[in-house]
Amino acid sequence: MGQPVSVRLDEQVQTTLEEVARSRGVGLSTYLRDLAAAEAVRICKERIRAQSENVGRYVTRSKKAEAFYSDWGMPGLDRGNVGDKG
C-alpha cells in the first residue's frame, strides 16, 4: 500500500472536484487517486514511446543495429498483411 499524500486545494477547485467525484459515486480521495493513477500510466506510456523512438532513430543511423534487427523481420510482413486494405 502506498503512503498518504496531503494536497491543499483552493476552495473552487475542491468544490469542482467534489462535484465530479459525487457524480461518479466516489469520494474526493478516490477520485483524486484515480486521476493520479491514470496520469502515471499516461506518463509511463509516453516515456516508452519516447524510448522506442530513440531506438528507431538509432537503428536508422547504425548499420550494426540495422543488421541486428533485419534478422528479426517485421510481424505480419512475412504473411503479407501489413498495410493490406482488405
Secondary structure, DSSP 8 states (H G I E B T S, - for coil): ----------HHHHHHHHHHHHHTTS-HHHHHHHHHHHHHHHHHHHHHHHHHHHHHHHHHH-HHHHHHHHTT--TTTTTT-TT---
